[in-house]
Amino acid sequence: MRKFWLVLAVLFFVSFSRAFAGEATVDDILKSLSNENNACQIQKGYASWYGLRDSLMQTANGNVYNSDEIFAASKTLPFGSKVLVKNLYNGKELFVKIVDRGPYIKGRILDLSRGAAKELGMINAGVVAVKVYTLGCEYALNKLKDINFYSDSKLASTDTESTQQN
């Protein structure tokens, strides 16, 4: 267990050492948060939501979450990935963290928590068409710059009226 924390500390220090030295730009820090090799992955499909109001659920990564928090389940994206989800019906966008596995219904690419579904305006619809961007995508990185991502520990909705639609 000590080795794990030591390796994690070294990786953190190496990743952000340029930032501490004043050499890193916001782009450097944002890219360090993205998926391996900063690869841009865009998925288009349908998302559903799950979880009862104020219910606690243990997810596949072992953590317990309140269903009203902002998170998602994916069959293909790694745990801990942060992705931008865009509701293609109303244009609302939200950054979510992948903490669970699913959905297991053909044609669906994401299961969103009740809290995420509420932010995306899809509670009543249940299932909506979405576009999912990993943080390696320039579009998602620009959205992170548009919001003050580091000022709040929660992932935030983005304002789609002031930016061009993708």
C-alpha positions in Angstrom: 0.0 0.0 0.0 2.9 2.3 0.7 4.2 1.8 -2.8 0.9 2.8 -4.3 0.9 6.1 -2.4 4.5 6.7 -3.2 3.9 6.1 -6.9 0.8 8.3 -6.8 2.7 11.1 -5.1 5.6 10.9 -7.6 3.1 11.0 -10.6 1.3 13.9 -9.1 4.6 15.8 -8.5 5.9 15.1 -12.0 2.5 16.0 -13.6 2.3 19.3 -11.8 5.9 20.3 -11.2 5.9 22.6 -14.1 2.9 24.3 -12.7 4.6 24.8 -9.3 7.6 26.3 -11.1 5.4 28.7 -12.9 6.1 27.2 -16.3 2.8 25.3 -17.0 -0.1 26.9 -18.8 -3.7 26.3 -18.2 -3.7 24.1 -21.3 -0.9 22.0 -19.8 -2.8 21.4 -16.7 -6.1 20.7 -18.5 -4.4 18.2 -20.8 -2.8 16.4 -17.9 -6.3 15.7 -16.6 -7.4 14.2 -19.9 -7.4 10.5 -20.8 -4.2 8.6 -21.7 -2.3 10.2 -24.6 -4.8 13.1 -24.6 -6.8 11.1 -27.1 -10.0 12.7 -28.3 -12.9 10.3 -28.2 -16.4 11.4 -29.3 -19.3 9.0 -28.8 -22.8 9.6 -30.1 -25.7 7.6 -28.9 -28.4 7.5 -26.2 -28.1 8.1 -22.5 -30.5 7.0 -19.8 -30.5 7.8 -16.1 -30.8 5.7 -12.9 -31.2 6.1 -9.2 -34.0 7.1 -6.8 -34.2 10.5 -5.2 -31.7 10.7 -2.3 -30.7 7.1 -2.5 -27.3 5.8 -1.8 -25.8 3.3 -4.3 -22.5 1.4 -4.4 -21.0 1.7 -7.9 -18.7 -0.7 -9.7 -15.6 1.3 -8.6 -16.5 0.4 -5.0 -17.5 3.9 -3.8 -20.9 4.8 -2.5 -22.7 7.8 -4.1 -25.9 9.7 -3.6 -28.0 9.4 -6.7 -28.5 13.2 -6.7 -24.7 13.7 -7.2 -23.2 14.2 -10.7 -21.7 11.0 -12.1 -22.1 8.5 -14.9 -21.7 4.8 -15.9 -20.0 3.7 -19.1 -19.1 0.3 -20.5 -15.9 1.6 -22.3 -14.5 4.7 -20.6 -12.1 4.1 -17.7 -13.1 4.8 -14.1 -12.3 8.4 -13.1 -12.6 9.7 -16.6 -14.2 13.1 -16.8 -16.3 13.7 -19.9 -18.5 16.4 -21.3 -22.0 15.2 -22.1 -24.2 17.2 -24.4 -27.9 16.6 -24.6 -28.7 16.9 -28.3 -32.3 17.7 -27.8 -31.9 20.9 -25.7 -28.2 21.7 -26.0 -27.4 21.5 -22.3 -24.0 20.3 -21.4 -22.4 18.9 -18.2 -19.1 17.5 -17.1 -19.5 14.1 -15.4 -17.1 11.6 -13.8 -17.3 7.9 -14.8 -17.7 5.8 -11.6 -19.8 2.9 -12.7 -20.3 0.3 -15.4 -23.3 0.2 -17.7 -25.7 0.7 -19.4 -26.5 -2.8 -20.5 -29.3 -1.9 -22.9 -28.4 -2.0 -26.6 -28.0 1.4 -28.2 -27.2 3.3 -25.0 -23.7 4.6 -24.3 -24.1 6.2 -20.9 -26.1 5.9 -17.8 -26.3 9.1 -15.9 -27.0 9.6 -12.2 -30.3 11.3 -11.3 -28.5 14.5 -10.4 -26.7 14.6 -13.8 -30.0 13.8 -15.6 -31.7 16.7 -13.8 -28.9 19.1 -14.8 -29.2 18.0 -18.4 -33.0 18.4 -18.4 -33.8 14.7 -19.2 -35.6 13.5 -16.1 -39.0 13.4 -17.8 -37.7 12.0 -21.1 -35.7 9.2 -19.5 -33.6 8.5 -22.6 -32.1 11.2 -24.8 -29.6 11.4 -27.7 -26.2 12.6 -26.4 -22.7 13.4 -27.6 -19.9 12.5 -25.2 -16.5 14.2 -25.4 -13.4 13.1 -23.5 -11.1 15.8 -22.1 -8.7 15.1 -24.9 -11.1 16.8 -27.3 -10.5 20.5 -28.0 -14.2 21.2 -27.7 -14.3 19.8 -24.1 -11.0 21.6 -23.2 -12.4 24.9 -24.4 -15.5 24.3 -22.3 -13.3 23.8 -19.2 -11.6 27.1 -19.9 -15.0 28.8 -20.3 -16.2 27.8 -16.8 -14.1 28.3 -13.7 -13.5 24.5 -13.4 -11.0 24.8 -10.5 -13.0 27.2 -8.3 -15.6 24.5 -7.4 -15.1 20.9 -6.4 -18.3 19.9 -8.2 -18.3 19.5 -12.0 -20.3 22.2 -13.5 -22.9 22.8 -16.2 -21.7 24.9 -19.2 -23.5 27.8 -20.7 -24.2 26.8 -24.3 -25.8 30.1 -25.3 -22.4 32.0 -25.3 -20.5 29.4 -27.2 -21.0 27.9 -30.6 -22.9 24.6 -30.9 -21.0 21.5 -31.9 
